[in-house]
Amino acid sequence: MLEKNNPTARKEELRSFAFLTVVMAPVLAGLIIAGYGFLVWIYQMFAGPPHA
């Protein structure tokens, strides 16, 4: 838990939050989407293209 009068801890918490929201969230979302696309691609290599 952060102390009220600790600017160093507050700055570190803000930096961590910015890193998680600006860097990690988009990277994780991209990896999930790319992973799903890769799985679909591999599945279609074995099962063939979708039929209408």
C-alpha positions as CSV (number, residue, x, y, z in Angstrom):
1,M,0.0,0.0,0.0
2,L,1.3,3.4,-0.9
3,E,2.0,6.1,1.7
4,K,0.3,9.4,1.1
5,N,3.5,11.5,1.2
6,N,5.7,9.3,-0.9
7,P,6.2,10.9,-4.4
8,T,8.7,8.3,-5.5
9,A,6.3,5.5,-5.0
10,R,3.5,7.5,-6.7
11,K,5.8,8.2,-9.7
12,E,6.7,4.5,-9.9
13,E,3.1,3.5,-9.8
14,L,2.2,6.0,-12.5
15,R,5.1,4.7,-14.7
16,S,4.0,1.1,-14.2
17,F,0.4,1.9,-15.1
18,A,1.5,3.8,-18.2
19,F,3.7,0.9,-19.3
20,L,0.9,-1.6,-18.8
21,T,-1.7,0.5,-20.7
22,V,0.5,1.9,-23.5
23,V,2.8,-1.1,-24.2
24,M,1.6,-4.3,-22.6
25,A,-2.1,-4.2,-23.4
26,P,-1.7,-3.6,-27.1
27,V,1.1,-6.1,-27.4
28,L,-0.9,-8.7,-25.6
29,A,-4.0,-8.0,-27.7
30,G,-1.9,-8.3,-30.9
31,L,-0.4,-11.6,-29.8
32,I,-3.8,-13.0,-29.0
33,I,-5.2,-12.0,-32.4
34,A,-2.1,-13.3,-34.2
35,G,-2.3,-16.6,-32.3
36,Y,-5.9,-17.1,-33.2
37,G,-5.2,-16.3,-36.8
38,F,-2.3,-18.8,-36.8
39,L,-4.5,-21.5,-35.3
40,V,-7.2,-20.9,-37.9
41,W,-4.5,-21.0,-40.7
42,I,-3.1,-24.3,-39.4
43,Y,-6.6,-25.8,-39.0
44,Q,-7.5,-24.8,-42.6
45,M,-4.3,-26.5,-43.8
46,F,-5.6,-29.8,-42.5
47,A,-9.4,-29.4,-42.8
48,G,-9.5,-27.4,-46.1
49,P,-11.1,-24.0,-46.7
50,P,-14.6,-23.3,-45.3
51,H,-17.5,-24.3,-47.5
52,A,-20.4,-22.0,-48.1
